[in-house]
Amino acid sequence: FENYRSNPAIEIGPLPSDVTVRLDGARTVRIKALDTAGRPVSGAAFCPWYIWKPDKIHFVNVDELEFLRARTDDRGVVAFDWLPEKAEEGVPFLVVPGEYSCPLPPVYQSSSRANELEARLLRNTKIGGVVRHLDGGPAAGILIRAEGRGATNHYCWMNTRTGNDG
């Protein structure tokens, strides 16, 4: 039984009196996280983004479920041992925002037998400077926005305002 309606034209009736749960196999997928020099990155947190099972109305979005997140070990590897054997559209993995970003998220394709993926991570860093008026004095209270996007539809923007010293 599915109760999520992505298409209002699909009629979803009431909950049936009996529901059958059918387990159809799991697969382990490993992600190896590497920095820009090809070295393993330990401690990076990953999570699947969404999972779409065959013959289902819609996908399930799981990236906000913290209990599904896992961190890379000292070798830069993280394993997800519960992914469905069959999944439509592929299952993209996101690096949890924070210390790292991943411009090209790894994607598990159930049609492929490959179960080891690679993720190239970029270390997030702080940037700073001083905003000044034309006369050279510090400009307080100016809104600054940084925006960015990798090869994903996840979009990042961060806002801050300048302090009294610009």
Backbone as ProteinMPNN parsed JSONL, in Angstrom:
{"seq_chain_A": "FENYRSNPAIEIGPLPSDVTVRLDGARTVRIKALDTAGRPVSGAAFCPWYIWKPDKIHFVNVDELEFLRARTDDRGVVAFDWLPEKAEEGVPFLVVPGEYSCPLPPVYQSSSRANELEARLLRNTKIGGVVRHLDGGPAAGILIRAEGRGATNHYCWMNTRTGNDG", "coords_chain_A": {"N_chain_A": [[0.85, -1.185, 0.0], [0.567, 2.156, -0.863], [0.761, 5.505, 0.16], [1.474, 7.94, -0.805], [1.044, 10.59, -2.975], [2.142, 11.587, -5.888], [1.139, 12.247, -8.27], [-1.773, 13.774, -8.879], [-3.778, 12.661, -10.419], [-3.802, 9.972, -10.002], [-5.722, 7.679, -8.364], [-5.951, 7.052, -4.984], [-6.96, 4.792, -2.724], [-8.609, 3.925, 0.422], [-6.793, 2.626, 3.301], [-6.03, -0.785, 3.046], [-7.568, -3.696, 4.622], [-5.881, -5.85, 5.095], [-2.382, -6.096, 4.833], [0.362, -7.067, 2.955], [3.709, -7.726, 3.551], [6.517, -7.821, 1.635], [9.676, -8.979, 1.329], [12.338, -8.485, -0.819], [15.035, -8.89, -1.241], [18.34, -7.663, -0.517], [21.154, -5.479, -0.986], [24.62, -4.852, -0.674], [26.273, -1.806, -0.803], [29.2, -0.034, -1.317], [30.946, 2.97, -0.666], [33.746, 4.758, -1.606], [35.448, 7.38, -0.348], [37.326, 10.023, -1.572], [39.87, 12.544, -1.491], [40.898, 15.554, -3.3], [43.454, 14.895, -4.047], [43.376, 12.205, -4.277], [43.525, 10.777, -1.933], [42.265, 8.785, 0.809], [39.295, 9.782, 2.568], [38.431, 10.053, 5.813], [35.677, 9.826, 8.104], [33.681, 11.236, 6.749], [30.265, 11.873, 6.255], [27.663, 10.063, 4.727], [24.569, 9.598, 2.951], [21.793, 7.859, 1.473], [19.899, 9.407, -1.109], [17.327, 9.248, -2.499], [15.048, 6.509, -3.032], [13.658, 4.463, -5.407], [11.472, 2.047, -5.987], [10.738, -0.633, -8.288], [7.626, -0.567, -10.076], [6.219, 1.064, -8.299], [4.339, 3.85, -7.035], [5.715, 6.218, -6.439], [8.915, 7.59, -5.42], [10.825, 7.128, -2.364], [11.996, 9.566, -0.243], [14.887, 9.728, 1.484], [16.967, 11.2, 2.543], [16.883, 12.909, 4.735], [16.638, 11.357, 6.938], [18.208, 10.773, 9.701], [19.115, 8.421, 10.948], [19.824, 6.762, 8.893], [22.202, 7.606, 7.953], [25.73, 7.23, 7.447], [29.212, 7.014, 8.306], [32.45, 7.373, 6.766], [35.164, 5.076, 7.167], [38.562, 4.681, 8.476], [39.828, 4.026, 6.112], [38.47, 5.45, 4.302], [36.06, 4.384, 3.49], [32.618, 3.619, 3.326], [29.812, 1.582, 4.099], [26.658, 0.531, 2.918], [24.415, -1.736, 3.737], [21.825, -2.501, 3.217], [20.424, -1.771, 0.978], [17.877, -1.931, -1.558], [17.706, -4.765, -3.722], [16.701, -4.318, -6.252], [16.181, -1.28, -7.852], [14.652, 1.532, -9.257], [15.743, 4.095, -11.557], [18.202, 4.536, -10.281], [20.134, 5.064, -7.27], [21.047, 7.871, -5.788], [23.764, 9.106, -3.767], [24.324, 11.314, -1.108], [26.697, 13.544, 0.304], [26.702, 14.432, 3.627], [25.924, 17.719, 4.461], [28.432, 20.007, 5.579], [31.588, 19.606, 6.604], [32.544, 18.729, 4.137], [31.942, 18.771, 0.549], [30.345, 17.352, -2.331], [30.712, 17.455, -5.554], [29.923, 15.743, -7.664], [27.742, 13.481, -7.1], [27.909, 10.028, -6.062], [26.244, 7.269, -7.677], [24.226, 4.515, -7.206], [23.461, 1.947, -9.347], [21.045, -0.354, -9.829], [20.87, -2.003, -11.979], [23.406, -2.536, -12.684], [26.16, -4.627, -11.823], [28.07, -3.62, -10.28], [29.136, -2.718, -7.102], [30.692, -1.001, -5.744], [31.392, 2.252, -5.26], [32.713, 5.509, -6.08], [33.522, 8.574, -4.541], [34.415, 11.855, -5.023], [35.581, 14.226, -2.914], [35.348, 17.615, -1.849], [36.912, 19.801, 0.361], [35.149, 21.913, 2.445], [35.565, 25.373, 3.054], [36.243, 28.354, 4.92], [35.718, 31.689, 3.854], [36.804, 35.067, 3.73], [36.858, 38.623, 4.225], [36.906, 42.185, 3.772], [34.33, 44.514, 3.466], [34.029, 47.584, 1.931], [33.073, 51.031, 1.872], [32.911, 53.462, -0.834], [34.517, 55.548, 0.046], [36.427, 54.214, 1.48], [35.913, 53.502, 4.062], [34.682, 51.066, 6.509], [31.942, 48.972, 5.599], [29.125, 48.42, 7.208], [26.638, 45.919, 7.99], [26.016, 44.916, 5.452], [24.518, 42.68, 3.2], [25.803, 39.582, 2.322], [26.046, 37.046, -0.044], [26.876, 33.75, -0.817], [26.934, 31.449, -3.43], [26.501, 28.208, -4.92], [26.857, 25.247, -6.973], [27.15, 21.834, -7.804], [27.458, 19.008, -9.977], [24.676, 18.324, -9.743], [21.243, 18.607, -8.671], [21.155, 19.775, -6.284], [21.447, 22.718, -4.531], [23.412, 25.247, -3.188], [23.392, 27.888, -0.921], [24.673, 30.459, 1.07], [24.281, 32.876, 3.551], [25.354, 35.954, 5.007], [25.929, 38.827, 7.066], [27.84, 41.816, 6.993], [29.957, 42.812, 9.687], [30.354, 45.476, 12.144], [32.88, 46.322, 11.526], [33.052, 45.996, 8.846]], "CA_chain_A": [[0.0, 0.0, 0.0], [1.296, 3.424, -0.905], [-0.117, 6.627, 0.472], [2.054, 9.181, -1.307], [0.47, 10.878, -4.276], [2.906, 12.576, -6.641], [0.301, 12.579, -9.407], [-3.143, 13.846, -8.37], [-4.693, 11.885, -11.26], [-3.821, 8.591, -9.52], [-6.657, 7.514, -7.247], [-5.444, 6.234, -3.888], [-8.086, 4.47, -1.865], [-8.329, 3.789, 1.858], [-5.874, 1.576, 3.708], [-6.685, -2.097, 3.017], [-7.652, -4.364, 5.921], [-4.684, -6.684, 5.195], [-1.234, -5.627, 4.065], [1.423, -8.065, 2.878], [5.051, -7.177, 3.441], [7.318, -8.742, 0.833], [11.089, -8.62, 1.256], [12.791, -9.033, -2.103], [16.487, -8.914, -1.367], [19.127, -6.471, -0.211], [22.467, -5.444, -1.607], [25.582, -3.97, -0.011], [26.959, -0.851, -1.677], [30.274, 0.671, -0.621], [31.415, 4.222, -1.262], [35.093, 5.15, -1.196], [35.575, 8.831, -0.418], [38.696, 10.46, -1.842], [40.046, 13.986, -1.634], [41.325, 15.948, -4.642], [44.736, 14.254, -4.334], [43.165, 10.769, -4.348], [43.712, 10.156, -0.623], [41.003, 8.454, 1.48], [38.747, 10.758, 3.511], [37.719, 9.374, 6.899], [34.73, 10.629, 8.871], [32.677, 11.924, 5.925], [28.958, 11.24, 6.41], [26.876, 9.888, 3.506], [23.231, 9.021, 3.066], [21.097, 7.776, 0.192], [18.999, 10.545, -1.302], [15.993, 8.687, -2.694], [14.982, 5.134, -3.526], [12.43, 4.244, -6.176], [11.324, 0.624, -6.276], [9.944, -0.898, -9.496], [6.166, -0.69, -9.974], [5.679, 1.856, -7.2], [3.796, 5.132, -7.472], [6.685, 7.295, -6.285], [10.107, 7.235, -4.666], [10.878, 7.557, -0.975], [13.109, 10.48, -0.016], [15.427, 9.306, 2.773], [18.181, 11.933, 2.914], [16.75, 13.613, 6.013], [16.534, 10.37, 8.014], [19.565, 10.728, 10.254], [19.54, 7.073, 11.32], [20.33, 6.074, 7.699], [23.51, 8.163, 7.614], [26.894, 6.459, 7.898], [30.48, 7.725, 8.094], [33.569, 6.61, 6.217], [36.148, 4.596, 8.137], [39.93, 5.185, 8.263], [40.198, 3.772, 4.716], [37.612, 6.281, 3.469], [34.99, 3.548, 2.956], [31.374, 3.47, 4.072], [28.991, 0.53, 3.495], [25.219, 0.483, 3.133], [24.146, -3.154, 3.484], [20.379, -2.724, 3.233], [19.777, -1.21, -0.218], [17.113, -2.945, -2.291], [18.353, -5.414, -4.866], [16.198, -3.648, -7.453], [15.756, 0.109, -7.656], [14.524, 2.291, -10.506], [16.357, 5.422, -11.638], [19.449, 4.642, -9.539], [20.051, 5.648, -5.932], [22.176, 8.785, -5.564], [24.194, 9.29, -2.386], [24.74, 12.677, -0.801], [27.546, 13.751, 1.463], [25.948, 15.28, 4.545], [26.575, 19.04, 4.465], [29.295, 20.313, 6.703], [33.007, 19.762, 6.314], [32.839, 18.39, 2.745], [30.906, 18.782, -0.476], [30.61, 16.343, -3.362], [30.126, 18.015, -6.767], [29.34, 14.711, -8.508], [27.37, 12.416, -6.17], [27.916, 8.669, -6.595], [24.899, 6.729, -7.898], [24.129, 3.058, -7.298], [22.539, 1.483, -10.385], [20.759, -1.762, -9.554], [21.046, -2.765, -13.22], [24.828, -2.857, -12.772], [26.607, -5.509, -10.742], [29.072, -2.881, -9.504], [28.63, -2.284, -5.808], [31.682, -0.118, -5.143], [31.314, 3.574, -5.894], [33.743, 6.452, -5.661], [33.065, 9.955, -4.356], [35.496, 12.836, -4.877], [35.099, 15.25, -1.992], [36.037, 18.89, -1.697], [36.802, 20.303, 1.729], [34.568, 23.247, 2.548], [36.456, 26.278, 3.76], [35.7, 29.687, 5.161], [36.345, 32.798, 3.137], [36.579, 36.311, 4.46], [37.355, 39.865, 3.646], [36.307, 43.412, 4.304], [33.545, 45.29, 2.508], [34.266, 49.007, 2.208], [32.381, 52.063, 1.086], [33.8, 54.119, -1.8], [35.493, 56.385, 0.755], [37.391, 53.353, 2.147], [35.445, 53.129, 5.402], [34.012, 49.768, 6.567], [30.502, 48.973, 5.3], [28.455, 47.536, 8.168], [25.276, 45.481, 7.705], [25.82, 44.569, 4.043], [24.203, 41.274, 2.997], [26.712, 38.866, 1.434], [25.538, 35.711, -0.36], [27.72, 32.862, -1.623], [26.105, 30.421, -4.048], [27.25, 27.222, -5.685], [26.2, 24.006, -7.364], [27.971, 20.865, -8.527], [26.72, 18.276, -11.009], [23.501, 17.82, -9.039], [20.276, 19.696, -8.547], [21.261, 20.384, -4.956], [21.928, 24.065, -4.687], [23.844, 25.76, -1.891], [23.628, 29.311, -0.734], [24.931, 30.842, 2.451], [24.156, 34.324, 3.727], [25.867, 36.583, 6.213], [26.009, 40.294, 7.0], [29.112, 42.358, 7.482], [29.938, 43.37, 11.029], [30.625, 46.92, 12.224], [34.198, 46.599, 10.921], [32.96, 45.722, 7.412]], "C_chain_A": [[0.881, 1.229, 0.0], [0.331, 4.553, -0.626], [0.449, 7.967, 0.023], [1.554, 9.41, -2.721], [1.292, 11.971, -4.952], [2.107, 13.049, -7.844], [-1.153, 12.598, -8.94], [-4.14, 13.045, -9.196], [-4.773, 10.421, -10.815], [-4.725, 8.521, -8.297], [-6.05, 6.58, -6.206], [-6.584, 6.028, -2.914], [-7.694, 4.388, -0.4], [-7.353, 2.638, 2.121], [-6.602, 0.236, 3.69], [-6.682, -2.746, 4.406], [-6.449, -5.275, 6.151], [-3.593, -6.121, 4.295], [-0.165, -6.712, 4.108], [2.755, -7.347, 2.721], [5.903, -8.217, 2.724], [8.747, -8.218, 0.762], [11.654, -9.27, 0.004], [14.294, -8.917, -2.309], [17.152, -7.583, -1.073], [20.5, -6.61, -0.847], [23.359, -4.493, -0.825], [26.256, -3.105, -1.066], [27.974, -0.107, -0.824], [30.647, 1.927, -1.404], [32.806, 4.492, -0.709], [35.217, 6.644, -1.432], [37.044, 9.209, -0.557], [38.745, 11.978, -1.917], [40.576, 14.296, -3.037], [42.67, 15.349, -5.038], [44.603, 12.731, -4.414], [43.393, 10.034, -3.04], [42.358, 9.865, 0.02], [40.594, 9.546, 2.472], [37.97, 9.993, 4.573], [36.773, 10.36, 7.582], [33.7, 11.389, 8.064], [31.354, 11.158, 6.02], [28.211, 11.227, 5.083], [25.489, 9.37, 3.855], [22.662, 8.86, 1.666], [20.145, 8.959, 0.081], [17.572, 10.046, -1.465], [16.097, 7.285, -3.27], [13.629, 4.953, -4.192], [12.381, 2.777, -6.58], [10.481, 0.438, -7.537], [8.455, -1.032, -9.171], [5.573, 0.034, -8.772], [5.262, 3.221, -7.73], [4.87, 6.215, -7.468], [7.891, 6.774, -5.508], [9.949, 7.643, -3.206], [12.153, 8.382, -0.812], [13.646, 10.197, 1.383], [16.599, 10.14, 3.259], [18.071, 12.676, 4.233], [16.598, 12.663, 7.194], [17.927, 10.126, 8.585], [20.031, 9.318, 10.588], [20.026, 6.259, 10.121], [21.693, 6.598, 7.269], [24.618, 7.278, 8.165], [28.158, 7.212, 7.511], [31.553, 6.788, 7.544], [34.541, 6.229, 7.337], [37.524, 5.19, 7.811], [40.433, 4.979, 6.84], [39.365, 4.615, 3.752], [36.416, 5.532, 2.896], [33.801, 3.537, 3.909], [30.521, 2.438, 3.339], [27.526, 0.709, 3.888], [24.791, -0.933, 2.747], [22.656, -3.484, 3.407], [19.674, -2.201, 1.98], [19.014, -2.289, -0.972], [17.888, -3.489, -3.479], [17.956, -4.728, -6.168], [15.732, -2.247, -7.087], [15.712, 0.784, -9.02], [15.353, 3.568, -10.41], [17.729, 5.536, -10.983], [19.215, 5.294, -8.188], [21.261, 6.557, -5.747], [22.488, 8.902, -4.073], [24.685, 10.723, -2.22], [25.721, 12.653, 0.353], [26.78, 14.735, 2.346], [26.667, 16.616, 4.643], [27.378, 19.275, 5.739], [30.709, 20.529, 6.241], [33.348, 19.548, 4.84], [31.642, 18.648, 1.845], [31.333, 17.794, -1.56], [29.951, 16.821, -4.649], [29.455, 16.99, -7.68], [28.983, 13.513, -7.627], [27.436, 11.032, -6.819], [26.493, 8.131, -6.686], [24.993, 5.212, -8.035], [23.078, 2.718, -8.336], [22.286, 0.003, -10.156], [20.906, -2.626, -10.802], [22.508, -3.171, -13.423], [25.186, -3.807, -11.631], [27.647, -4.801, -9.877], [28.453, -2.428, -8.184], [29.661, -1.459, -5.042], [31.72, 1.172, -5.937], [32.427, 4.452, -5.354], [33.129, 7.843, -5.568], [34.281, 10.848, -4.171], [34.951, 14.0, -4.056], [35.984, 16.487, -2.023], [35.843, 19.352, -0.26], [36.212, 21.72, 1.686], [35.51, 24.114, 3.369], [35.766, 27.622, 3.962], [36.441, 30.687, 4.29], [36.014, 34.067, 3.895], [37.167, 37.494, 3.726], [36.679, 41.037, 4.313], [35.565, 44.103, 3.177], [33.687, 46.755, 2.909], [33.386, 49.887, 1.337], [33.388, 52.683, 0.118], [34.854, 54.987, -1.122], [36.528, 55.572, 1.52], [36.972, 52.911, 3.534], [34.72, 51.793, 5.373], [32.5, 49.906, 6.35], [29.823, 47.947, 6.207], [27.067, 47.14, 7.657], [24.991, 45.125, 6.254], [25.57, 43.059, 3.926], [25.153, 40.681, 1.962], [26.117, 37.479, 1.214], [26.565, 34.983, -1.223], [26.82, 31.752, -2.143], [26.981, 29.446, -4.814], [26.427, 25.992, -5.974], [27.218, 23.136, -8.086], [27.12, 20.222, -9.6], [25.53, 17.565, -10.37], [22.471, 18.93, -9.017], [20.224, 20.226, -7.123], [21.979, 21.718, -5.119], [22.295, 24.577, -3.308], [23.917, 27.276, -1.935], [23.747, 29.595, 0.747], [24.889, 32.367, 2.5], [24.834, 34.752, 5.022], [25.78, 38.096, 6.011], [27.343, 40.752, 7.561], [28.902, 42.934, 8.874], [30.219, 44.873, 10.989], [31.95, 47.303, 11.572], [34.217, 46.276, 9.431], [33.218, 44.282, 7.076]], "O_chain_A": [[1.832, 1.325, 0.776], [-0.795, 4.554, -1.125], [-0.047, 9.018, 0.431], [1.635, 8.519, -3.566], [1.151, 13.149, -4.622], [2.364, 14.128, -8.379], [-1.712, 11.545, -8.635], [-5.243, 12.772, -8.724], [-5.698, 9.706, -11.199], [-4.509, 9.228, -7.313], [-5.679, 5.449, -6.52], [-7.109, 6.986, -2.346], [-6.576, 4.743, -0.028], [-7.127, 1.791, 1.257], [-7.687, 0.124, 4.262], [-5.878, -2.379, 5.264], [-6.033, -5.457, 7.295], [-3.842, -5.724, 3.156], [0.172, -7.215, 5.18], [2.908, -6.473, 1.868], [5.995, -9.363, 3.164], [9.0, -7.149, 0.207], [11.473, -10.468, -0.214], [14.763, -8.854, -3.445], [16.598, -6.518, -1.346], [20.942, -7.705, -1.195], [22.903, -3.446, -0.365], [26.743, -3.6, -2.083], [27.651, 0.389, 0.255], [30.66, 1.936, -2.635], [33.021, 4.459, 0.502], [35.108, 7.12, -2.562], [37.891, 8.779, 0.226], [37.789, 12.621, -2.35], [40.689, 13.396, -3.869], [43.001, 15.295, -6.223], [45.602, 12.035, -4.598], [43.45, 8.804, -3.023], [41.402, 10.611, -0.195], [41.44, 10.153, 3.129], [36.962, 9.355, 4.269], [37.033, 11.563, 7.631], [32.905, 12.129, 8.643], [31.33, 9.935, 5.88], [28.13, 12.246, 4.397], [25.273, 8.783, 4.916], [23.0, 9.629, 0.767], [19.644, 9.45, 1.092], [16.701, 10.382, -0.663], [17.088, 6.922, -3.903], [12.588, 5.255, -3.608], [13.162, 2.329, -7.419], [9.607, 1.255, -7.824], [8.083, -1.549, -8.118], [4.516, -0.36, -8.279], [5.772, 3.686, -8.749], [4.932, 7.036, -8.383], [7.88, 5.652, -5.002], [9.05, 8.408, -2.858], [13.242, 7.952, -1.194], [12.938, 10.405, 2.368], [17.181, 9.821, 4.296], [19.098, 13.043, 4.804], [16.445, 13.11, 8.33], [18.72, 9.37, 8.023], [21.228, 9.04, 10.519], [20.583, 5.177, 10.303], [22.279, 6.084, 6.316], [24.466, 6.655, 9.215], [28.182, 7.95, 6.525], [31.561, 5.587, 7.816], [34.712, 6.959, 8.313], [37.638, 6.088, 6.977], [41.355, 5.667, 6.401], [39.526, 4.514, 2.536], [35.815, 5.985, 1.922], [33.957, 3.457, 5.127], [30.499, 2.41, 2.108], [27.207, 1.001, 5.04], [24.801, -1.289, 1.569], [22.279, -4.65, 3.524], [18.444, -2.191, 1.93], [19.453, -3.438, -1.022], [18.625, -2.766, -4.149], [18.775, -4.576, -7.074], [14.983, -2.058, -6.129], [16.621, 0.626, -9.835], [15.628, 4.059, -9.316], [18.371, 6.576, -11.128], [18.22, 5.99, -7.986], [22.378, 6.073, -5.569], [21.597, 8.809, -3.229], [25.372, 11.265, -3.085], [25.595, 11.842, 1.27], [26.273, 15.749, 1.865], [27.874, 16.658, 4.88], [27.031, 18.797, 6.819], [31.008, 21.513, 5.564], [34.321, 20.113, 4.341], [30.5, 18.732, 2.297], [32.508, 17.449, -1.688], [28.75, 16.62, -4.83], [28.513, 17.33, -8.397], [29.812, 12.626, -7.423], [27.066, 10.872, -7.982], [25.635, 8.487, -5.878], [25.738, 4.694, -8.866], [21.93, 3.149, -8.224], [23.202, -0.81, -10.272], [21.051, -3.844, -10.699], [22.808, -4.044, -14.236], [24.551, -3.77, -10.577], [28.059, -5.335, -8.847], [27.378, -1.828, -8.163], [29.522, -1.243, -3.838], [32.038, 1.183, -7.126], [33.008, 4.172, -4.306], [32.32, 8.237, -6.409], [35.087, 10.625, -3.268], [33.994, 14.666, -4.448], [37.2, 16.406, -2.199], [34.734, 19.298, 0.272], [36.715, 22.598, 0.985], [36.176, 23.624, 4.281], [34.822, 27.967, 3.251], [37.635, 30.545, 4.028], [35.027, 34.113, 4.63], [37.881, 37.351, 2.733], [35.966, 40.883, 5.305], [36.09, 44.262, 2.074], [33.491, 47.119, 4.069], [33.014, 49.526, 0.22], [34.59, 52.449, 0.242], [35.957, 55.148, -1.644], [37.418, 56.147, 2.147], [37.607, 52.036, 4.124], [34.191, 51.408, 4.33], [31.869, 50.835, 6.854], [29.941, 46.742, 5.985], [26.401, 47.923, 6.979], [23.826, 45.041, 5.864], [26.318, 42.258, 4.486], [25.292, 41.212, 0.86], [25.727, 36.81, 2.171], [27.056, 35.516, -2.218], [26.035, 31.179, -1.389], [28.058, 29.799, -5.294], [25.427, 25.723, -5.309], [28.034, 23.623, -8.868], [26.161, 20.827, -10.08], [25.407, 16.344, -10.456], [22.795, 20.079, -9.316], [19.355, 21.031, -6.787], [23.011, 21.8, -5.785], [21.552, 24.358, -2.351], [24.444, 27.86, -2.882], [23.014, 29.041, 1.566], [25.394, 33.05, 1.609], [24.878, 34.003, 5.998], [25.577, 38.568, 4.892], [27.893, 40.149, 8.482], [27.84, 43.464, 9.201], [30.31, 45.464, 9.913], [32.136, 48.435, 11.126], [35.282, 46.282, 8.813], [33.174, 43.904, 5.905]]}, "name": "protein", "num_of_chains": 1, "seq": "FENYRSNPAIEIGPLPSDVTVRLDGARTVRIKALDTAGRPVSGAAFCPWYIWKPDKIHFVNVDELEFLRARTDDRGVVAFDWLPEKAEEGVPFLVVPGEYSCPLPPVYQSSSRANELEARLLRNTKIGGVVRHLDGGPAAGILIRAEGRGATNHYCWMNTRTGNDG"}
